[in-house]
Amino acid sequence: MSGDTNAVQGGRRISAHAVCAAIRDDIVSGAYQPGSRLTEELLARRYGVSRVPVREALRTLESEGFVTTRRHAGACVAQPSEREAADLLDIRALLEPLGAERAAQRRTEAHLKVLRGLVRLGRERAQGGRLGELRPLGDWFHETLAQASGSPSLAALLVQLRRKTAWVYAAAPGPRPAPLEGAVRPDPAARAMESWAEHGALVDAVARGDADRARALATVHTERALSEFRLRRPIPVRTSKHSVNTASGRN
């Protein structure tokens, strides 16, 4: 099977794309910690495939920034920097409102049906306190909204940005912020219900074809979500001074 990027598993062919998605999901979830080695043999055994699609998947993940290749160590999970985390937040803040605006202009009835169904499920899960089920629903919602933009390139960027932001903020080095004395922690259930209410308002704007309203709502929702990321992992304030250090900013 040399040169073939597909593997056979249980009588069906497993593509390098599927292997790549599986490894990526495990990196994002923390199954593979930053800096840990990713050997082709062990990965092939874990996912029940040959080393050929694993090799192809690692190349793709390296191009996406999830994997790095080190001399004498081979492929390893990348160690994201705080600068990368800050950059991802800035890029998301620019692109997600654009995606919502385009969705209001180009969405189909099929997109609206899925989005409305996800909002209904999200509200039900949030009201019922089933918070552990909300993350995959949220990912599905935002992926559908991105697809509704009618731009495959923009949709791919948005999906990758959300995935990388979650991973980077879980994996980036540095101390966690200590809670302020006397500060009241937000109720996760209440915040979840508020978030899905925001999703619902956004879908209504998209359904009406109100691009300006969709963009404004997406901006507010994105800024709120990114503020929560920053509270979990504060990023140093940028300055206008530039370092003369020529070392690579990518760790």
ROTORKOL-378642 format. One line per 5 residues: number of its first residue (from 1); their letters; for each residue x, y negated, z negated of N, C-alpha, C. Coordinates in nm, 2 decimals. Each point is the difference from the previous one (the first is absolute). Example, Ala and Ser with C-alpha at 12.3 -4.5 7.8 and 13.67 -1.06 7.14 Angstrom:
% ROTORKOL-378642
1	AS	1.32:0.57:-0.78:-0.09:-0.12:0.00:0.09:-0.12:0.00; -0.04:-0.11:0.07:0.09:-0.11:0.00:-0.08:-0.11:-0.08
***
This chain:
% ROTORKOL-378642
1	MSGDT	0.08:0.12:0.00:-0.08:-0.12:0.00:0.09:-0.12:0.00; 0.12:0.01:0.03:0.10:-0.11:0.00:-0.05:-0.11:0.10; 0.00:-0.13:-0.05:-0.04:-0.11:0.08:-0.15:-0.03:-0.01; -0.08:0.09:-0.06:-0.14:-0.02:-0.01:-0.03:-0.07:-0.13; -0.07:-0.11:0.00:-0.03:-0.07:-0.12:-0.13:0.05:-0.07
6	NAVQG	-0.06:0.11:0.05:-0.11:0.06:-0.07:0.04:0.13:-0.07; -0.07:0.03:-0.11:0.03:0.13:-0.07:-0.13:0.08:0.00; 0.01:0.13:-0.02:-0.12:0.08:-0.01:-0.02:0.04:-0.14; -0.12:-0.02:-0.05:-0.04:0.03:-0.14:-0.13:0.06:0.00; -0.01:0.12:-0.05:-0.13:0.07:0.00:-0.07:0.01:0.13
11	GRRIS	0.08:0.02:0.11:-0.05:0.01:0.13:-0.04:-0.13:0.07; 0.03:-0.11:-0.06:-0.03:-0.13:0.06:0.13:-0.08:0.00; 0.01:-0.09:0.09:0.12:-0.08:0.02:-0.01:-0.13:-0.09; 0.11:-0.02:-0.07:0.01:-0.12:-0.09:0.09:-0.10:0.07; -0.04:-0.12:0.02:0.08:-0.10:0.08:0.10:-0.06:-0.10
16	AHAVC	0.10:-0.06:0.06:0.10:-0.08:-0.08:-0.08:-0.12:-0.06; -0.10:-0.05:0.06:-0.08:-0.11:-0.05:-0.06:0.04:-0.13; -0.06:0.12:-0.01:-0.07:0.05:-0.12:0.11:0.02:-0.11; 0.11:0.05:0.03:0.11:0.02:-0.10:0.04:-0.13:-0.05; 0.02:-0.10:0.09:0.04:-0.13:-0.04:-0.10:-0.06:-0.09
21	AAIRD	-0.13:0.01:0.03:-0.10:-0.05:-0.09:0.00:0.06:-0.14; 0.03:0.13:0.00:0.00:0.07:-0.13:0.12:-0.04:-0.09; 0.11:-0.02:0.07:0.12:-0.04:-0.08:-0.02:-0.15:-0.04; -0.05:-0.08:0.08:-0.03:-0.14:-0.03:-0.09:-0.01:-0.12; -0.11:0.08:0.00:-0.10:0.00:-0.11:0.07:0.04:-0.13
26	DIVSG	0.09:0.10:0.01:0.07:0.04:-0.12:0.10:-0.11:-0.05; 0.06:-0.07:0.09:0.09:-0.11:-0.05:-0.09:-0.11:-0.06; -0.11:-0.04:0.06:-0.08:-0.11:-0.05:-0.06:0.04:-0.14; -0.04:0.13:-0.01:-0.06:0.05:-0.13:0.11:0.01:-0.11; 0.12:0.00:0.03:0.11:0.02:-0.10:0.05:0.14:-0.02
31	AYQPG	-0.05:0.09:0.09:0.05:0.14:-0.01:0.15:0.00:0.03; 0.05:-0.09:0.08:0.14:-0.01:0.03:0.04:-0.14:-0.05; 0.09:-0.01:-0.10:0.04:-0.12:-0.05:0.10:-0.07:0.08; 0.01:-0.14:0.00:0.11:-0.07:0.07:0.14:0.06:-0.03; 0.07:0.02:0.10:0.14:0.05:-0.01:0.01:0.15:0.00
36	SRLTE	-0.11:0.07:-0.01:0.00:0.15:0.01:0.03:0.05:0.14; 0.07:0.11:0.01:0.04:0.06:0.13:-0.12:0.07:0.06; 0.00:-0.01:0.13:-0.11:0.07:0.08:0.07:0.09:0.10; 0.02:0.13:-0.04:0.07:0.09:0.08:-0.10:0.07:0.09; 0.04:0.02:0.13:-0.09:0.06:0.10:-0.05:0.14:-0.04
41	ELLAR	0.09:0.08:-0.06:-0.03:0.13:-0.03:-0.11:0.01:-0.11; 0.01:-0.09:-0.11:-0.10:0.00:-0.10:-0.13:-0.05:0.04; 0.01:-0.11:0.08:-0.13:-0.06:0.06:-0.07:0.10:0.09; 0.07:0.07:0.08:-0.06:0.10:0.09:-0.07:0.11:-0.08; 0.07:0.04:-0.11:-0.06:0.10:-0.08:-0.13:-0.05:-0.08
46	RYGVS	0.01:-0.13:-0.04:-0.11:-0.06:-0.08:-0.13:-0.01:0.09; 0.02:-0.04:0.13:-0.11:-0.02:0.08:-0.03:0.11:0.10; 0.08:0.11:-0.01:-0.03:0.12:0.08:0.02:-0.02:0.14; 0.11:-0.07:0.04:0.03:-0.03:0.14:0.14:0.03:0.03; 0.05:-0.01:0.12:0.14:0.01:0.03:0.07:-0.13:-0.03
51	RVPVR	0.13:0.00:0.02:0.08:-0.12:-0.03:-0.01:-0.10:0.12; -0.05:0.04:0.11:-0.01:-0.09:0.12:-0.09:-0.11:-0.03; -0.13:0.02:-0.03:-0.09:-0.11:-0.03:0.04:-0.08:-0.12; 0.06:0.06:-0.10:0.05:-0.07:-0.12:0.10:-0.10:0.05; 0.10:0.04:0.08:0.10:-0.09:0.05:-0.06:-0.12:0.07
56	EALRT	-0.10:0.03:0.09:-0.06:-0.11:0.07:-0.08:-0.09:-0.10; -0.06:0.05:-0.10:-0.08:-0.07:-0.10:0.10:-0.10:-0.08; 0.11:0.06:-0.03:0.10:-0.09:-0.08:0.05:-0.11:0.08; 0.02:0.02:0.13:0.04:-0.11:0.09:-0.11:-0.11:0.00; -0.12:0.04:0.01:-0.11:-0.10:0.00:-0.01:-0.07:-0.13
61	LESEG	0.01:0.07:-0.11:-0.01:-0.06:-0.13:0.12:-0.10:-0.03; 0.11:0.03:0.06:0.12:-0.09:-0.01:-0.03:-0.13:0.07; -0.06:0.01:0.12:-0.04:-0.12:0.08:-0.10:-0.08:-0.07; -0.09:0.06:-0.09:-0.10:-0.07:-0.07:0.05:-0.06:-0.13; 0.12:0.04:-0.04:0.06:-0.05:-0.13:-0.02:0.09:-0.12
66	FVTTR	-0.06:0.11:0.02:-0.03:0.09:-0.12:0.12:0.09:-0.03; 0.08:0.02:0.10:0.12:0.09:-0.02:0.12:-0.07:0.05; 0.11:0.03:-0.06:0.13:-0.05:0.04:0.10:0.12:0.01; 0.10:-0.02:0.08:0.10:0.11:0.02:0.13:-0.05:-0.06; 0.06:0.08:-0.09:0.12:-0.04:-0.07:0.11:0.10:0.04
71	RHAGA	0.12:-0.06:0.01:0.12:0.08:0.03:0.02:0.11:-0.10; 0.02:0.12:0.04:0.03:0.12:-0.09:-0.12:0.04:-0.08; -0.12:-0.07:0.02:-0.12:0.04:-0.08:-0.11:0.03:0.09; 0.00:-0.05:0.12:-0.11:0.03:0.09:-0.12:-0.09:-0.02; -0.12:0.05:0.03:-0.12:-0.08:-0.02:-0.04:-0.01:-0.14
76	CVAQP	-0.03:-0.12:-0.05:-0.05:-0.03:-0.13:-0.12:-0.09:0.00; -0.08:0.00:-0.11:-0.11:-0.10:-0.01:0.07:-0.13:-0.02; -0.05:-0.10:0.08:0.06:-0.14:-0.01:-0.03:-0.06:-0.14; 0.08:-0.09:-0.04:-0.02:-0.08:-0.12:-0.04:-0.14:0.04; -0.13:-0.03:-0.01:-0.04:-0.14:0.04:0.05:-0.10:-0.09
81	SEREA	0.03:-0.12:0.06:0.05:-0.11:-0.08:-0.12:-0.10:-0.04; 0.03:-0.08:-0.09:-0.10:-0.10:-0.04:-0.03:-0.10:0.11; 0.11:-0.03:0.08:-0.02:-0.09:0.12:-0.09:0.07:0.10; 0.01:0.13:0.02:-0.09:0.06:0.09:-0.14:0.00:-0.05; -0.02:0.02:-0.13:-0.14:-0.01:-0.06:-0.06:-0.14:0.03
86	ADLLD	0.08:-0.10:-0.02:-0.05:-0.14:0.02:-0.04:-0.02:0.14; 0.09:0.05:0.09:-0.03:-0.02:0.15:-0.13:0.07:0.04; -0.02:0.12:-0.05:-0.12:0.08:0.03:-0.12:-0.08:-0.04; 0.00:-0.06:-0.12:-0.12:-0.07:-0.05:-0.02:-0.12:0.09; 0.10:-0.07:0.04:-0.02:-0.12:0.09:-0.06:0.04:0.13
91	IRALL	0.05:0.11:0.06:-0.05:0.05:0.13:-0.14:0.04:-0.01; -0.03:0.07:-0.11:-0.14:0.05:-0.01:-0.10:-0.12:-0.02; 0.05:-0.10:-0.07:-0.09:-0.12:-0.02:-0.03:-0.07:0.13; 0.09:0.01:0.10:-0.02:-0.06:0.13:-0.08:0.09:0.09; 0.02:0.13:0.00:-0.06:0.09:0.10:-0.14:0.05:-0.04
96	EPLGA	-0.02:0.03:-0.12:-0.13:0.05:-0.04:-0.12:-0.09:0.03; 0.01:-0.13:-0.03:-0.11:-0.09:0.05:-0.01:-0.01:0.15; 0.11:0.01:0.07:-0.01:0.01:0.15:-0.08:0.12:0.04; 0.03:0.12:-0.06:-0.07:0.12:0.03:-0.15:-0.01:-0.02; -0.04:-0.07:-0.11:-0.14:-0.01:-0.03:-0.07:-0.09:0.10
101	ERAAQ	0.07:-0.11:0.04:-0.05:-0.09:0.10:-0.03:0.07:0.13; 0.10:0.08:0.04:-0.01:0.07:0.13:-0.11:0.11:-0.02; -0.02:0.06:-0.11:-0.10:0.10:-0.02:-0.14:-0.06:0.02; -0.02:-0.12:-0.05:-0.13:-0.07:0.01:-0.03:-0.03:0.15; 0.11:-0.01:0.08:-0.02:-0.03:0.14:-0.01:0.13:0.09
106	RRTEA	0.05:0.11:-0.05:0.02:0.11:0.09:-0.06:0.13:-0.06; -0.05:0.00:-0.12:-0.05:0.13:-0.06:-0.11:0.06:0.08; -0.02:0.13:-0.02:-0.10:0.08:0.07:-0.10:0.04:-0.11; -0.12:0.05:0.05:-0.10:0.04:-0.10:0.05:0.12:-0.08; 0.09:0.08:0.07:0.06:0.12:-0.07:0.09:-0.05:-0.11
111	HLKVL	0.08:-0.10:0.02:0.08:-0.06:-0.11:-0.09:-0.04:-0.12; -0.11:-0.08:0.04:-0.08:-0.05:-0.11:-0.07:0.11:-0.08; -0.04:0.11:0.07:-0.06:0.11:-0.07:0.10:0.06:-0.10; 0.12:0.02:0.04:0.10:0.06:-0.09:0.03:-0.10:-0.12; 0.02:-0.13:0.03:0.03:-0.09:-0.10:-0.11:-0.02:-0.10
116	RGLVR	-0.13:0.00:0.04:-0.11:-0.01:-0.09:-0.01:0.12:-0.09; 0.02:0.12:0.06:0.00:0.12:-0.07:0.11:0.01:-0.11; 0.11:-0.05:0.03:0.11:0.00:-0.10:-0.02:-0.10:-0.11; -0.06:-0.12:0.03:-0.04:-0.10:-0.10:-0.10:0.07:-0.09; -0.10:0.07:0.05:-0.10:0.06:-0.08:0.06:0.10:-0.10
121	LGRER	0.09:0.09:0.06:0.07:0.10:-0.08:0.09:-0.07:-0.11; 0.07:-0.10:0.04:0.09:-0.07:-0.09:-0.07:-0.06:-0.12; -0.12:-0.06:0.03:-0.08:-0.06:-0.11:-0.05:0.11:-0.09; -0.05:0.11:0.06:-0.05:0.11:-0.08:0.11:0.05:-0.09; 0.12:0.02:0.05:0.11:0.06:-0.08:0.04:-0.10:-0.11
126	AQGGR	0.01:-0.13:0.04:0.04:-0.10:-0.10:-0.10:0.00:-0.12; -0.13:-0.01:0.04:-0.11:0.00:-0.10:0.00:0.12:-0.09; 0.03:0.12:0.06:0.01:0.12:-0.08:0.13:0.02:-0.07; 0.09:-0.09:0.01:0.13:0.01:-0.07:0.09:0.11:0.06; -0.03:0.03:0.12:0.09:0.10:0.07:0.11:-0.07:0.07
131	LGELR	0.09:-0.07:-0.07:0.10:-0.08:0.06:0.10:0.07:0.07; 0.03:0.13:-0.04:0.10:0.07:0.07:-0.03:0.04:0.14; -0.13:-0.02:0.04:-0.04:0.03:0.14:0.00:-0.12:0.09; 0.03:-0.12:-0.06:-0.01:-0.12:0.08:0.12:-0.03:0.09; 0.12:0.05:-0.04:0.11:-0.04:0.09:-0.01:0.06:0.14
136	PLGDW	-0.03:0.13:0.02:-0.02:0.05:0.13:-0.11:-0.07:0.08; -0.11:-0.04:-0.07:-0.11:-0.07:0.06:0.05:-0.14:0.05; 0.08:-0.07:-0.09:0.05:-0.13:0.04:0.10:0.01:0.12; 0.08:0.10:0.00:0.09:0.02:0.11:-0.08:0.02:0.13; -0.10:0.08:-0.01:-0.09:0.03:0.12:-0.07:-0.12:0.05
141	FHETL	-0.05:-0.08:-0.10:-0.07:-0.13:0.03:0.10:-0.09:0.08; 0.12:-0.03:-0.05:0.09:-0.09:0.06:0.05:0.05:0.13; 0.02:0.13:0.01:0.04:0.06:0.13:-0.11:-0.02:0.11; -0.12:0.02:-0.04:-0.11:-0.02:0.09:-0.02:-0.15:0.04; 0.02:-0.08:-0.10:-0.01:-0.15:0.03:0.11:-0.04:0.10
146	AQASG	0.12:0.06:-0.02:0.11:-0.03:0.09:-0.03:0.05:0.14; -0.05:0.12:0.01:-0.04:0.06:0.13:-0.10:-0.09:0.07; -0.09:-0.06:-0.08:-0.11:-0.08:0.06:0.06:-0.13:0.06; 0.12:-0.03:-0.03:0.06:-0.12:0.06:0.02:0.01:0.15; -0.01:0.12:0.05:0.01:0.03:0.14:0.14:-0.01:0.06
151	SPSLA	0.10:-0.01:-0.10:0.14:-0.01:0.04:0.08:0.11:-0.06; 0.03:0.11:0.08:0.07:0.11:-0.06:0.13:-0.04:-0.07; 0.07:-0.10:0.06:0.13:-0.04:-0.06:-0.02:-0.06:-0.13; -0.10:-0.09:-0.01:-0.03:-0.07:-0.13:-0.05:0.10:-0.10; -0.08:0.09:0.04:-0.06:0.10:-0.09:0.12:0.09:-0.06
156	ALLVQ	0.09:0.04:0.09:0.11:0.08:-0.05:0.09:-0.07:-0.10; 0.02:-0.13:0.03:0.08:-0.09:-0.10:-0.07:-0.01:-0.13; -0.13:-0.02:0.00:-0.08:-0.02:-0.12:0.00:0.12:-0.09; -0.02:0.12:0.06:0.00:0.12:-0.07:0.14:0.03:-0.06; 0.10:-0.02:0.08:0.14:0.02:-0.06:0.03:-0.10:-0.11
161	LRRKT	-0.04:-0.12:0.02:0.03:-0.10:-0.11:-0.07:0.03:-0.13; -0.12:0.04:0.00:-0.07:0.04:-0.12:0.07:0.12:-0.07; 0.03:0.10:0.09:0.07:0.12:-0.06:0.13:-0.04:-0.06; 0.08:-0.08:0.07:0.13:-0.04:-0.05:0.00:-0.09:-0.12; -0.10:-0.09:-0.01:-0.01:-0.08:-0.11:-0.03:0.08:-0.13
166	AWVYA	-0.09:0.09:0.01:-0.03:0.09:-0.12:0.13:0.08:-0.04; 0.07:0.05:0.10:0.12:0.08:-0.03:0.11:-0.09:-0.06; 0.02:-0.11:0.06:0.11:-0.09:-0.04:-0.02:-0.05:-0.14; -0.12:-0.03:-0.04:-0.03:-0.06:-0.13:0.01:0.11:-0.11; -0.02:0.13:0.04:0.01:0.11:-0.09:0.15:0.03:-0.02
171	AAPGP	0.08:-0.02:0.11:0.13:0.05:0.00:0.11:-0.10:-0.02; -0.03:-0.13:0.01:0.10:-0.11:0.00:0.06:0.00:-0.14; 0.13:-0.02:-0.01:0.07:-0.01:-0.13:-0.03:-0.12:-0.08; 0.03:0.00:-0.12:-0.02:-0.12:-0.09:-0.10:0.03:-0.11; 0.00:-0.08:-0.10:-0.09:0.02:-0.12:-0.14:-0.03:0.03
176	RPAPL	-0.09:0.07:-0.06:-0.15:-0.03:0.01:-0.03:-0.12:-0.09; -0.09:-0.09:0.04:-0.03:-0.11:-0.08:-0.07:0.04:-0.13; 0.04:-0.06:-0.11:-0.06:0.03:-0.13:-0.13:-0.08:-0.01; -0.11:0.06:-0.06:-0.12:-0.07:-0.01:0.01:-0.12:-0.09; -0.06:-0.11:0.03:0.00:-0.12:-0.08:-0.07:0.03:-0.13
181	EGAVR	0.05:-0.06:-0.11:-0.06:0.02:-0.13:-0.14:-0.06:0.00; -0.10:0.08:-0.04:-0.13:-0.04:-0.01:-0.08:0.00:0.13; 0.07:0.04:0.11:-0.06:0.00:0.13:-0.10:0.12:0.01; -0.11:-0.03:0.07:-0.11:0.10:0.01:0.02:0.07:0.14; 0.02:0.13:-0.01:0.02:0.08:0.12:-0.13:0.01:0.08
186	PDPAA	0.00:-0.02:0.13:-0.12:0.01:0.08:-0.06:0.14:-0.01; -0.13:0.01:0.00:-0.07:0.13:0.00:0.01:0.06:0.14; 0.07:0.12:0.01:0.02:0.06:0.13:-0.13:0.02:0.07; -0.11:0.05:-0.07:-0.12:0.02:0.06:-0.07:-0.12:0.06; 0.01:-0.11:-0.08:-0.06:-0.13:0.04:0.08:-0.05:0.12
191	RAMES	0.13:0.01:0.00:0.08:-0.05:0.12:-0.03:0.09:0.12; -0.02:0.13:-0.02:-0.04:0.08:0.12:-0.13:-0.04:0.06; -0.10:-0.03:-0.09:-0.13:-0.04:0.05:0.01:-0.13:0.08; 0.08:-0.09:-0.06:0.02:-0.13:0.07:0.07:0.01:0.13; 0.10:0.09:0.01:0.07:0.02:0.12:-0.09:0.06:0.11
196	WAEHG	-0.09:0.09:-0.04:-0.09:0.06:0.10:-0.11:-0.10:0.04; -0.03:-0.09:-0.09:-0.10:-0.11:0.04:0.07:-0.09:0.10; 0.13:-0.02:-0.01:0.07:-0.08:0.10:0.00:0.07:0.13; 0.02:0.14:0.00:0.00:0.07:0.12:-0.13:-0.01:0.07; -0.11:0.01:-0.08:-0.13:-0.01:0.05:-0.03:-0.14:0.07
201	ALVDA	0.04:-0.11:-0.06:-0.01:-0.13:0.06:0.08:-0.01:0.13; 0.11:0.06:0.00:0.09:0.00:0.12:-0.07:0.07:0.11; -0.06:0.12:-0.03:-0.07:0.07:0.11:-0.12:-0.08:0.05; -0.07:-0.06:-0.09:-0.11:-0.09:0.05:0.04:-0.10:0.10; 0.12:-0.07:-0.03:0.05:-0.10:0.09:0.04:0.06:0.13
206	VARGD	0.06:0.11:-0.01:0.05:0.07:0.13:-0.13:0.04:0.08; -0.10:0.05:-0.07:-0.12:0.04:0.07:-0.07:-0.12:0.07; 0.01:-0.11:-0.06:-0.07:-0.12:0.06:0.09:-0.06:0.11; 0.12:0.04:0.01:0.09:-0.05:0.10:0.06:-0.14:-0.04; 0.00:-0.02:-0.14:0.04:-0.13:-0.05:0.15:0.01:-0.03
211	ADRAR	0.08:-0.03:0.10:0.15:0.02:-0.01:0.06:-0.09:-0.10; -0.04:-0.12:-0.01:0.05:-0.10:-0.10:-0.02:0.05:-0.15; -0.13:0.05:-0.02:-0.03:0.05:-0.13:0.07:0.13:-0.03; 0.02:0.08:0.09:0.07:0.13:-0.02:0.14:-0.03:-0.03; 0.06:-0.09:0.07:0.14:-0.04:-0.03:0.02:-0.06:-0.14
216	ALATV	-0.09:-0.08:-0.04:0.00:-0.07:-0.13:-0.01:0.11:-0.11; -0.10:0.09:0.01:-0.02:0.10:-0.10:0.12:0.09:-0.01; 0.05:0.04:0.12:0.12:0.09:0.00:0.12:-0.07:-0.07; 0.01:-0.13:0.02:0.11:-0.08:-0.06:-0.01:0.01:-0.15; -0.12:-0.03:-0.05:-0.03:0.00:-0.15:0.03:0.14:-0.06
221	HTERA	-0.05:0.10:0.07:0.01:0.14:-0.04:0.15:0.04:0.00; 0.07:-0.03:0.10:0.14:0.03:0.01:0.08:-0.07:-0.10; -0.02:-0.13:-0.02:0.07:-0.07:-0.11:-0.02:0.05:-0.13; -0.12:0.05:-0.03:-0.03:0.05:-0.13:0.07:0.14:-0.02; 0.00:0.08:0.10:0.06:0.13:-0.01:0.15:-0.02:-0.01
226	LSEFR	0.06:-0.09:0.08:0.15:-0.02:-0.01:0.04:-0.06:-0.13; -0.09:-0.09:-0.06:0.03:-0.05:-0.13:0.01:0.11:-0.10; -0.08:0.10:0.01:0.00:0.12:-0.09:0.13:0.07:0.02; 0.05:0.02:0.12:0.13:0.06:0.03:0.11:-0.08:-0.07; -0.01:-0.13:0.01:0.11:-0.08:-0.06:0.00:0.01:-0.15
231	LRRPI	-0.12:0.01:-0.06:-0.01:0.02:-0.15:0.06:0.13:-0.04; -0.01:0.10:0.08:0.06:0.13:-0.03:0.15:0.00:0.02; 0.05:-0.08:0.09:0.14:-0.01:0.03:0.03:-0.14:0.04; 0.04:-0.09:-0.09:0.02:-0.14:0.04:0.12:-0.01:0.09; -0.01:-0.08:0.11:0.10:-0.02:0.10:0.07:-0.13:-0.03
236	PVRTS	0.13:-0.01:0.00:0.07:-0.13:-0.02:-0.05:-0.11:0.09; -0.01:-0.12:-0.05:-0.04:-0.11:0.09:0.11:-0.03:0.10; -0.05:-0.02:0.13:0.10:-0.02:0.10:0.05:-0.15:-0.01; 0.12:-0.02:0.04:0.06:-0.13:0.00:0.05:-0.03:0.15; 0.03:-0.13:0.02:0.05:-0.03:0.13:0.15:0.03:0.02
241	KHSVN	0.07:0.04:-0.10:0.14:0.03:0.01:0.02:0.14:0.06; 0.09:0.01:0.08:0.03:0.13:0.07:0.13:0.05:-0.05; 0.00:0.13:-0.03:0.13:0.07:-0.05:0.09:0.02:0.12; 0.13:0.00:-0.03:0.10:0.02:0.10:0.04:0.15:0.00; -0.06:0.08:-0.09:0.03:0.14:0.00:-0.04:0.06:0.13
246	TASGR	0.09:0.07:0.06:-0.03:0.07:0.13:-0.05:0.14:-0.02; -0.02:0.05:-0.12:-0.05:0.13:-0.02:-0.14:0.01:0.05; -0.04:0.12:0.05:-0.14:0.02:0.05:-0.10:-0.02:-0.11; -0.11:-0.06:0.04:-0.11:-0.02:-0.10:-0.09:0.13:-0.01; 0.03:0.10:0.08:-0.08:0.12:-0.01:0.07:0.11:-0.08
251	N	-0.06:0.04:-0.10:0.07:0.10:-0.09:-0.05:0.14:0.04
***
